[in-house]
Amino acid sequence: MAQGLQSVSNFLVPATGSTNAYMIRQEFSATPFFQDFNNQGLDGIPFRPSGVIIDNSAGTGPLNVLINEMSFQISCPAGAFMTMPYPAPLNCTANITGSGVGTVIFVDYPVIPWTSAQGGGGGNIPDPLPVTGPLTDDELRASPLPVSLPAKTALTATMAVASAAGNTVAGARMVSFENTGTGDATVAGGVLSAGKIVTFEAPSDSTISAIAYDGTGTTLQIATLS
């Protein structure tokens, strides 16, 4: 492959169109090598690299590629190969530093993130992470990760009938009033007409304070969950 921009073939080439690559092979140093892709293109189509292939097998130190517009740095260890994707910026420039002769190929097609250094220098793709099922509540609580789950609590349901004034007990999670009589009742300062139902339900981290009611002249069915 020659240096500079050229059309390339790979298994990702669509039925129509092509993919492109820009190769830079030289001796890199601590002084950044600047590459501007803004005026690069083939057949009138701008070159928008979205991945890089690095050969630093002959390098004596890391070969670093900095995508300036994103402050995204890719570092390939000495003696290693690396491929790395990144989101393609509309305007792309890069700074390259290293120690020794290396090859950097910018491509405009997806590449799989990989480095031969992970395989002990032998060029083997590392084993994938194990896939497991979802963790149970108990496993999450025992996990070293900062996971906080509320303890499970059994709730108690009660039913009461009232034809006089009174107050519910504070601390319930849900309280429901049904006016089963023929007259109006008063609940929490409002009128609850005959045949109507009103329900109060607290958020998961709260409870309901005492609710005043008056069922004089009618009948209130009061359901509580606490």
C-alpha atoms as an extended CHARMM CRD file, in Angstrom:
* protein
*
       226  EXT
         1         1  MET       CA              0.0000000000        0.0000000000        0.0000000000  PROA      1               0.0000000000
         2         2  ALA       CA              1.4000000000        3.3800000000       -1.0170000000  PROA      2               0.0000000000
         3         3  GLN       CA              1.4950000000        6.3860000000        1.2440000000  PROA      3               0.0000000000
         4         4  GLY       CA             -1.2400000000        9.0020000000        1.0190000000  PROA      4               0.0000000000
         5         5  LEU       CA             -4.9620000000        8.6500000000        0.2530000000  PROA      5               0.0000000000
         6         6  GLN       CA             -6.2590000000        5.8280000000       -1.9080000000  PROA      6               0.0000000000
         7         7  SER       CA             -9.3360000000        3.6740000000       -2.4580000000  PROA      7               0.0000000000
         8         8  VAL       CA             -9.1560000000        0.2860000000       -0.7570000000  PROA      8               0.0000000000
         9         9  SER       CA            -11.1410000000       -2.9380000000       -0.8150000000  PROA      9               0.0000000000
        10        10  ASN       CA            -12.3340000000       -4.7760000000        2.2860000000  PROA      10              0.0000000000
        11        11  PHE       CA            -15.2660000000       -6.8990000000        3.3530000000  PROA      11              0.0000000000
        12        12  LEU       CA            -17.2070000000       -3.7680000000        4.3990000000  PROA      12              0.0000000000
        13        13  VAL       CA            -17.2860000000       -2.2440000000        0.8940000000  PROA      13              0.0000000000
        14        14  PRO       CA            -20.9510000000       -1.7670000000       -0.1380000000  PROA      14              0.0000000000
        15        15  ALA       CA            -22.3690000000       -2.9690000000       -3.4380000000  PROA      15              0.0000000000
        16        16  THR       CA            -21.8840000000        0.5430000000       -4.7970000000  PROA      16              0.0000000000
        17        17  GLY       CA            -19.1810000000        2.8920000000       -3.6040000000  PROA      17              0.0000000000
        18        18  SER       CA            -15.8500000000        2.2970000000       -1.9590000000  PROA      18              0.0000000000
        19        19  THR       CA            -13.8560000000        2.8100000000        1.2120000000  PROA      19              0.0000000000
        20        20  ASN       CA            -10.6570000000        4.8030000000        1.5160000000  PROA      20              0.0000000000
        21        21  ALA       CA             -7.4810000000        4.8200000000        3.5630000000  PROA      21              0.0000000000
        22        22  TYR       CA             -4.6660000000        7.3050000000        4.1690000000  PROA      22              0.0000000000
        23        23  MET       CA             -1.3070000000        5.7780000000        5.1070000000  PROA      23              0.0000000000
        24        24  ILE       CA              1.5640000000        7.5740000000        6.8290000000  PROA      24              0.0000000000
        25        25  ARG       CA              4.8180000000        5.6240000000        7.2660000000  PROA      25              0.0000000000
        26        26  GLN       CA              7.8680000000        7.4140000000        8.6180000000  PROA      26              0.0000000000
        27        27  GLU       CA             10.1080000000        7.8380000000       11.6430000000  PROA      27              0.0000000000
        28        28  PHE       CA              8.1380000000        9.5510000000       14.3880000000  PROA      28              0.0000000000
        29        29  SER       CA              9.5460000000       11.4920000000       17.3270000000  PROA      29              0.0000000000
        30        30  ALA       CA              8.4330000000       13.5690000000       20.2970000000  PROA      30              0.0000000000
        31        31  THR       CA              7.8450000000       16.4470000000       17.8820000000  PROA      31              0.0000000000
        32        32  PRO       CA              4.2130000000       16.0920000000       16.7120000000  PROA      32              0.0000000000
        33        33  PHE       CA              3.6420000000       15.2300000000       13.0560000000  PROA      33              0.0000000000
        34        34  PHE       CA              0.5740000000       17.2160000000       11.9810000000  PROA      34              0.0000000000
        35        35  GLN       CA             -1.8850000000       15.7640000000        9.4370000000  PROA      35              0.0000000000
        36        36  ASP       CA             -4.8020000000       17.7690000000        8.0460000000  PROA      36              0.0000000000
        37        37  PHE       CA             -7.5790000000       15.7840000000        6.3200000000  PROA      37              0.0000000000
        38        38  ASN       CA             -9.8290000000       18.7660000000        5.5650000000  PROA      38              0.0000000000
        39        39  ASN       CA             -8.6040000000       19.0720000000        1.9810000000  PROA      39              0.0000000000
        40        40  GLN       CA             -8.2960000000       15.3350000000        1.3410000000  PROA      40              0.0000000000
        41        41  GLY       CA            -10.7320000000       13.4140000000       -0.8410000000  PROA      41              0.0000000000
        42        42  LEU       CA            -11.2160000000       11.1880000000       -3.8730000000  PROA      42              0.0000000000
        43        43  ASP       CA            -13.5770000000       11.7820000000       -6.7930000000  PROA      43              0.0000000000
        44        44  GLY       CA            -14.9090000000       14.9220000000       -5.1480000000  PROA      44              0.0000000000
        45        45  ILE       CA            -15.9000000000       13.0900000000       -1.9460000000  PROA      45              0.0000000000
        46        46  PRO       CA            -14.2520000000       14.3830000000        1.2590000000  PROA      46              0.0000000000
        47        47  PHE       CA            -12.2320000000       11.8830000000        3.2910000000  PROA      47              0.0000000000
        48        48  ARG       CA            -13.7440000000       11.5370000000        6.7660000000  PROA      48              0.0000000000
        49        49  PRO       CA            -11.6620000000        9.0070000000        8.7260000000  PROA      49              0.0000000000
        50        50  SER       CA            -13.4270000000        7.1420000000       11.5270000000  PROA      50              0.0000000000
        51        51  GLY       CA            -10.7730000000        4.6410000000       12.5300000000  PROA      51              0.0000000000
        52        52  VAL       CA             -7.0400000000        4.0980000000       12.6360000000  PROA      52              0.0000000000
        53        53  ILE       CA             -4.7310000000        1.0930000000       12.1240000000  PROA      53              0.0000000000
        54        54  ILE       CA             -1.3180000000        1.4000000000       13.8060000000  PROA      54              0.0000000000
        55        55  ASP       CA              1.8240000000       -0.7000000000       13.2600000000  PROA      55              0.0000000000
        56        56  ASN       CA              4.3390000000        0.1350000000       15.9740000000  PROA      56              0.0000000000
        57        57  SER       CA              6.2060000000       -3.1790000000       15.7770000000  PROA      57              0.0000000000
        58        58  ALA       CA              9.5060000000       -1.3880000000       15.0830000000  PROA      58              0.0000000000
        59        59  GLY       CA              8.9750000000        1.4230000000       17.5960000000  PROA      59              0.0000000000
        60        60  THR       CA             10.9540000000        1.7730000000       20.7970000000  PROA      60              0.0000000000
        61        61  GLY       CA              8.2290000000        3.7380000000       22.5860000000  PROA      61              0.0000000000
        62        62  PRO       CA              4.4710000000        4.3200000000       22.3760000000  PROA      62              0.0000000000
        63        63  LEU       CA              3.0800000000        5.6530000000       19.0850000000  PROA      63              0.0000000000
        64        64  ASN       CA              0.4010000000        8.2130000000       19.9460000000  PROA      64              0.0000000000
        65        65  VAL       CA             -2.3240000000        9.5340000000       17.6390000000  PROA      65              0.0000000000
        66        66  LEU       CA             -4.2990000000       12.5490000000       18.8800000000  PROA      66              0.0000000000
        67        67  ILE       CA             -7.5380000000       13.4480000000       17.0510000000  PROA      67              0.0000000000
        68        68  ASN       CA             -7.4270000000       17.1790000000       17.7720000000  PROA      68              0.0000000000
        69        69  GLU       CA            -11.0950000000       18.1020000000       17.3070000000  PROA      69              0.0000000000
        70        70  MET       CA            -12.1790000000       15.5250000000       19.9020000000  PROA      70              0.0000000000
        71        71  SER       CA             -9.0900000000       15.5300000000       22.1560000000  PROA      71              0.0000000000
        72        72  PHE       CA             -9.2130000000       11.7590000000       21.5870000000  PROA      72              0.0000000000
        73        73  GLN       CA             -5.8260000000       10.0600000000       22.0000000000  PROA      73              0.0000000000
        74        74  ILE       CA             -4.9130000000        6.5630000000       20.8570000000  PROA      74              0.0000000000
        75        75  SER       CA             -1.6910000000        5.0670000000       22.1970000000  PROA      75              0.0000000000
        76        76  CYS       CA             -0.1230000000        1.9350000000       20.6810000000  PROA      76              0.0000000000
        77        77  PRO       CA              2.6150000000        0.3460000000       22.8250000000  PROA      77              0.0000000000
        78        78  ALA       CA              6.0740000000       -0.3160000000       21.4310000000  PROA      78              0.0000000000
        79        79  GLY       CA              6.2620000000       -3.5580000000       19.4460000000  PROA      79              0.0000000000
        80        80  ALA       CA              2.4860000000       -3.7820000000       19.0460000000  PROA      80              0.0000000000
        81        81  PHE       CA             -0.2520000000       -3.4560000000       16.4530000000  PROA      81              0.0000000000
        82        82  MET       CA             -3.5470000000       -1.6810000000       17.1410000000  PROA      82              0.0000000000
        83        83  THR       CA             -6.8750000000       -0.8550000000       15.5050000000  PROA      83              0.0000000000
        84        84  MET       CA             -9.2100000000        1.7240000000       17.0540000000  PROA      84              0.0000000000
        85        85  PRO       CA            -12.4820000000        3.3500000000       15.8750000000  PROA      85              0.0000000000
        86        86  TYR       CA            -13.6360000000        6.8520000000       16.7810000000  PROA      86              0.0000000000
        87        87  PRO       CA            -16.5730000000        9.1200000000       15.7780000000  PROA      87              0.0000000000
        88        88  ALA       CA            -15.6770000000       10.8850000000       12.5350000000  PROA      88              0.0000000000
        89        89  PRO       CA            -15.5450000000       14.6830000000       13.0390000000  PROA      89              0.0000000000
        90        90  LEU       CA            -16.5570000000       16.8870000000       10.1160000000  PROA      90              0.0000000000
        91        91  ASN       CA            -13.1680000000       18.6080000000       10.3060000000  PROA      91              0.0000000000
        92        92  CYS       CA            -10.3420000000       16.2520000000       11.1710000000  PROA      92              0.0000000000
        93        93  THR       CA             -6.7150000000       16.9240000000       12.0060000000  PROA      93              0.0000000000
        94        94  ALA       CA             -4.3180000000       14.6860000000       13.8830000000  PROA      94              0.0000000000
        95        95  ASN       CA             -1.0040000000       14.9390000000       15.7230000000  PROA      95              0.0000000000
        96        96  ILE       CA              1.2370000000       11.8690000000       15.7650000000  PROA      96              0.0000000000
        97        97  THR       CA              4.1910000000       11.3080000000       18.0930000000  PROA      97              0.0000000000
        98        98  GLY       CA              6.3500000000        8.2550000000       18.6260000000  PROA      98              0.0000000000
        99        99  SER       CA              9.8200000000        6.8130000000       18.8610000000  PROA      99              0.0000000000
       100       100  GLY       CA             11.0670000000        5.1020000000       15.7350000000  PROA      100             0.0000000000
       101       101  VAL       CA              9.5860000000        4.0320000000       12.4320000000  PROA      101             0.0000000000
       102       102  GLY       CA              5.8730000000        3.3720000000       12.4740000000  PROA      102             0.0000000000
       103       103  THR       CA              2.8530000000        3.1420000000       10.2030000000  PROA      103             0.0000000000
       104       104  VAL       CA             -0.4600000000        4.8770000000       10.8040000000  PROA      104             0.0000000000
       105       105  ILE       CA             -3.3800000000        4.2030000000        8.4560000000  PROA      105             0.0000000000
       106       106  PHE       CA             -6.5210000000        6.3210000000        8.7900000000  PROA      106             0.0000000000
       107       107  VAL       CA             -9.6510000000        4.6660000000        7.3370000000  PROA      107             0.0000000000
       108       108  ASP       CA            -13.2310000000        5.7550000000        6.7110000000  PROA      108             0.0000000000
       109       109  TYR       CA            -14.8160000000        2.4100000000        7.5480000000  PROA      109             0.0000000000
       110       110  PRO       CA            -15.5000000000        0.6960000000       10.9150000000  PROA      110             0.0000000000
       111       111  VAL       CA            -12.6530000000       -1.1640000000       12.6010000000  PROA      111             0.0000000000
       112       112  ILE       CA            -12.7640000000       -3.3930000000       15.6680000000  PROA      112             0.0000000000
       113       113  PRO       CA            -10.9150000000       -2.0390000000       18.7320000000  PROA      113             0.0000000000
       114       114  TRP       CA             -7.9760000000       -4.4130000000       19.2550000000  PROA      114             0.0000000000
       115       115  THR       CA             -4.3320000000       -4.4540000000       20.1840000000  PROA      115             0.0000000000
       116       116  SER       CA             -1.8050000000       -7.2680000000       19.9620000000  PROA      116             0.0000000000
       117       117  ALA       CA             -0.4420000000       -6.1820000000       23.3490000000  PROA      117             0.0000000000
       118       118  GLN       CA             -3.5620000000       -7.6510000000       24.9890000000  PROA      118             0.0000000000
       119       119  GLY       CA             -2.7200000000      -11.0590000000       23.5790000000  PROA      119             0.0000000000
       120       120  GLY       CA              0.7940000000      -11.1060000000       25.0280000000  PROA      120             0.0000000000
       121       121  GLY       CA              2.3410000000       -9.6500000000       21.8580000000  PROA      121             0.0000000000
       122       122  GLY       CA              1.3450000000      -12.6210000000       19.7320000000  PROA      122             0.0000000000
       123       123  GLY       CA             -1.3820000000      -10.8420000000       17.8190000000  PROA      123             0.0000000000
       124       124  ASN       CA             -4.2350000000      -12.8840000000       19.2860000000  PROA      124             0.0000000000
       125       125  ILE       CA             -7.5940000000      -11.2920000000       19.8870000000  PROA      125             0.0000000000
       126       126  PRO       CA             -8.2650000000      -11.3710000000       23.6560000000  PROA      126             0.0000000000
       127       127  ASP       CA            -11.0250000000      -13.5820000000       25.0060000000  PROA      127             0.0000000000
       128       128  PRO       CA            -14.4060000000      -11.8260000000       25.1190000000  PROA      128             0.0000000000
       129       129  LEU       CA            -15.8990000000      -10.8440000000       28.4490000000  PROA      129             0.0000000000
       130       130  PRO       CA            -18.0970000000      -13.5770000000       29.9590000000  PROA      130             0.0000000000
       131       131  VAL       CA            -21.8110000000      -13.1470000000       29.3940000000  PROA      131             0.0000000000
       132       132  THR       CA            -24.0160000000      -13.7350000000       32.4280000000  PROA      132             0.0000000000
       133       133  GLY       CA            -27.6870000000      -13.3890000000       33.2310000000  PROA      133             0.0000000000
       134       134  PRO       CA            -29.1800000000      -10.5110000000       35.2300000000  PROA      134             0.0000000000
       135       135  LEU       CA            -28.1050000000      -10.3130000000       38.8710000000  PROA      135             0.0000000000
       136       136  THR       CA            -30.5780000000      -11.0460000000       41.6470000000  PROA      136             0.0000000000
       137       137  ASP       CA            -31.3900000000       -8.4770000000       44.3490000000  PROA      137             0.0000000000
       138       138  ASP       CA            -29.1760000000      -10.3450000000       46.8250000000  PROA      138             0.0000000000
       139       139  GLU       CA            -26.2610000000      -10.4150000000       44.3480000000  PROA      139             0.0000000000
       140       140  LEU       CA            -26.6140000000       -6.6930000000       43.7130000000  PROA      140             0.0000000000
       141       141  ARG       CA            -26.6190000000       -5.9660000000       47.4580000000  PROA      141             0.0000000000
       142       142  ALA       CA            -23.4470000000       -8.0800000000       47.8590000000  PROA      142             0.0000000000
       143       143  SER       CA            -21.7550000000       -6.4260000000       44.8700000000  PROA      143             0.0000000000
       144       144  PRO       CA            -18.7820000000       -4.0950000000       45.4770000000  PROA      144             0.0000000000
       145       145  LEU       CA            -20.4170000000       -1.6660000000       43.0690000000  PROA      145             0.0000000000
       146       146  PRO       CA            -22.1920000000        1.3260000000       44.6770000000  PROA      146             0.0000000000
       147       147  VAL       CA            -25.6710000000       -0.1930000000       44.2930000000  PROA      147             0.0000000000
       148       148  SER       CA            -28.3590000000        0.6680000000       46.8270000000  PROA      148             0.0000000000
       149       149  LEU       CA            -31.6320000000       -1.2480000000       46.8500000000  PROA      149             0.0000000000
       150       150  PRO       CA            -34.4460000000       -0.7360000000       49.3670000000  PROA      150             0.0000000000
       151       151  ALA       CA            -35.1870000000       -3.6670000000       51.6360000000  PROA      151             0.0000000000
       152       152  LYS       CA            -38.3310000000       -5.6020000000       50.8140000000  PROA      152             0.0000000000
       153       153  THR       CA            -41.1300000000       -4.9500000000       53.3330000000  PROA      153             0.0000000000
       154       154  ALA       CA            -44.4490000000       -6.7800000000       53.6560000000  PROA      154             0.0000000000
       155       155  LEU       CA            -47.3550000000       -4.2990000000       53.7200000000  PROA      155             0.0000000000
       156       156  THR       CA            -50.5040000000       -4.6850000000       55.8530000000  PROA      156             0.0000000000
       157       157  ALA       CA            -53.9850000000       -4.0060000000       54.4870000000  PROA      157             0.0000000000
       158       158  THR       CA            -56.8740000000       -2.9330000000       56.7610000000  PROA      158             0.0000000000
       159       159  MET       CA            -60.5200000000       -2.0430000000       56.2100000000  PROA      159             0.0000000000
       160       160  ALA       CA            -62.6940000000        0.1920000000       58.4160000000  PROA      160             0.0000000000
       161       161  VAL       CA            -66.2190000000        1.6220000000       58.3470000000  PROA      161             0.0000000000
       162       162  ALA       CA            -66.9250000000        5.0960000000       59.7230000000  PROA      162             0.0000000000
       163       163  SER       CA            -70.1080000000        7.1470000000       60.1610000000  PROA      163             0.0000000000
       164       164  ALA       CA            -68.5090000000        9.8000000000       62.3530000000  PROA      164             0.0000000000
       165       165  ALA       CA            -65.4840000000       12.0920000000       62.3720000000  PROA      165             0.0000000000
       166       166  GLY       CA            -61.9750000000       10.7400000000       62.8020000000  PROA      166             0.0000000000
       167       167  ASN       CA            -58.4000000000       10.5580000000       61.5010000000  PROA      167             0.0000000000
       168       168  THR       CA            -56.4420000000        7.8470000000       59.7780000000  PROA      168             0.0000000000
       169       169  VAL       CA            -53.1290000000        6.6990000000       61.2960000000  PROA      169             0.0000000000
       170       170  ALA       CA            -50.0690000000        8.4420000000       59.8690000000  PROA      170             0.0000000000
       171       171  GLY       CA            -47.4850000000        6.3270000000       58.0450000000  PROA      171             0.0000000000
       172       172  ALA       CA            -49.6780000000        4.5160000000       55.5190000000  PROA      172             0.0000000000
       173       173  ARG       CA            -48.5360000000        3.9930000000       51.9410000000  PROA      173             0.0000000000
       174       174  MET       CA            -52.0710000000        4.0850000000       50.5000000000  PROA      174             0.0000000000
       175       175  VAL       CA            -55.4620000000        5.1920000000       51.8780000000  PROA      175             0.0000000000
       176       176  SER       CA            -58.7490000000        4.9190000000       49.9850000000  PROA      176             0.0000000000
       177       177  PHE       CA            -62.1590000000        6.3440000000       50.9710000000  PROA      177             0.0000000000
       178       178  GLU       CA            -65.4570000000        5.2100000000       49.4110000000  PROA      178             0.0000000000
       179       179  ASN       CA            -68.7150000000        6.9360000000       50.3100000000  PROA      179             0.0000000000
       180       180  THR       CA            -71.2120000000        4.0630000000       50.2690000000  PROA      180             0.0000000000
       181       181  GLY       CA            -73.9840000000        6.0400000000       52.0050000000  PROA      181             0.0000000000
       182       182  THR       CA            -76.4860000000        8.5780000000       50.6980000000  PROA      182             0.0000000000
       183       183  GLY       CA            -75.1110000000       11.7990000000       52.1730000000  PROA      183             0.0000000000
       184       184  ASP       CA            -71.9550000000       13.8050000000       51.6100000000  PROA      184             0.0000000000
       185       185  ALA       CA            -68.7990000000       13.0450000000       53.5800000000  PROA      185             0.0000000000
       186       186  THR       CA            -65.7550000000       15.1850000000       54.2280000000  PROA      186             0.0000000000
       187       187  VAL       CA            -62.2570000000       13.8430000000       53.4700000000  PROA      187             0.0000000000
       188       188  ALA       CA            -59.0570000000       15.8830000000       53.8620000000  PROA      188             0.0000000000
       189       189  GLY       CA            -61.1270000000       19.0730000000       53.9240000000  PROA      189             0.0000000000
       190       190  GLY       CA            -63.0490000000       18.3130000000       50.7280000000  PROA      190             0.0000000000
       191       191  VAL       CA            -66.5020000000       16.9540000000       49.9680000000  PROA      191             0.0000000000
       192       192  LEU       CA            -66.7820000000       13.2980000000       48.9620000000  PROA      192             0.0000000000
       193       193  SER       CA            -70.2380000000       12.8370000000       47.4620000000  PROA      193             0.0000000000
       194       194  ALA       CA            -72.2880000000        9.6610000000       47.7990000000  PROA      194             0.0000000000
       195       195  GLY       CA            -70.9810000000        6.8510000000       45.5510000000  PROA      195             0.0000000000
       196       196  LYS       CA            -67.5850000000        8.4930000000       45.0140000000  PROA      196             0.0000000000
       197       197  ILE       CA            -64.0970000000        7.1410000000       45.7890000000  PROA      197             0.0000000000
       198       198  VAL       CA            -60.8710000000        9.0010000000       46.5080000000  PROA      198             0.0000000000
       199       199  THR       CA            -57.4630000000        7.3440000000       46.9050000000  PROA      199             0.0000000000
       200       200  PHE       CA            -54.2100000000        8.7520000000       48.2900000000  PROA      200             0.0000000000
       201       201  GLU       CA            -50.9630000000        6.9500000000       47.4000000000  PROA      201             0.0000000000
       202       202  ALA       CA            -47.4740000000        7.9530000000       48.5650000000  PROA      202             0.0000000000
       203       203  PRO       CA            -44.3100000000        7.7560000000       46.4130000000  PROA      203             0.0000000000
       204       204  SER       CA            -42.0550000000        4.7510000000       47.0760000000  PROA      204             0.0000000000
       205       205  ASP       CA            -39.8220000000        6.7300000000       49.4550000000  PROA      205             0.0000000000
       206       206  SER       CA            -42.6160000000        8.4740000000       51.4230000000  PROA      206             0.0000000000
       207       207  THR       CA            -45.6780000000        7.8160000000       53.5790000000  PROA      207             0.0000000000
       208       208  ILE       CA            -49.0100000000        9.5860000000       54.1070000000  PROA      208             0.0000000000
       209       209  SER       CA            -49.6700000000       11.7830000000       57.1270000000  PROA      209             0.0000000000
       210       210  ALA       CA            -52.9280000000       11.4420000000       59.1080000000  PROA      210             0.0000000000
       211       211  ILE       CA            -56.0330000000       12.2830000000       57.0430000000  PROA      211             0.0000000000
       212       212  ALA       CA            -59.0610000000       13.8880000000       58.7140000000  PROA      212             0.0000000000
       213       213  TYR       CA            -62.5000000000       12.6340000000       57.6560000000  PROA      213             0.0000000000
       214       214  ASP       CA            -66.1310000000       13.0060000000       58.7120000000  PROA      214             0.0000000000
       215       215  GLY       CA            -68.6970000000       10.3930000000       57.7420000000  PROA      215             0.0000000000
       216       216  THR       CA            -71.5490000000       11.8080000000       59.8240000000  PROA      216             0.0000000000
       217       217  GLY       CA            -74.8400000000       11.2460000000       57.9900000000  PROA      217             0.0000000000
       218       218  THR       CA            -73.3850000000        8.6920000000       55.5940000000  PROA      218             0.0000000000
       219       219  THR       CA            -71.0520000000        5.6700000000       55.5350000000  PROA      219             0.0000000000
       220       220  LEU       CA            -67.3410000000        5.6760000000       54.6580000000  PROA      220             0.0000000000
       221       221  GLN       CA            -65.4410000000        2.5420000000       53.7160000000  PROA      221             0.0000000000
       222       222  ILE       CA            -61.7470000000        3.2220000000       54.4990000000  PROA      222             0.0000000000
       223       223  ALA       CA            -59.0280000000        0.9430000000       53.0630000000  PROA      223             0.0000000000
       224       224  THR       CA            -55.4500000000        1.3660000000       54.2640000000  PROA      224             0.0000000000
       225       225  LEU       CA            -52.1610000000       -0.1890000000       53.1110000000  PROA      225             0.0000000000
       226       226  SER       CA            -49.2230000000        0.3480000000       55.4700000000  PROA      226             0.0000000000
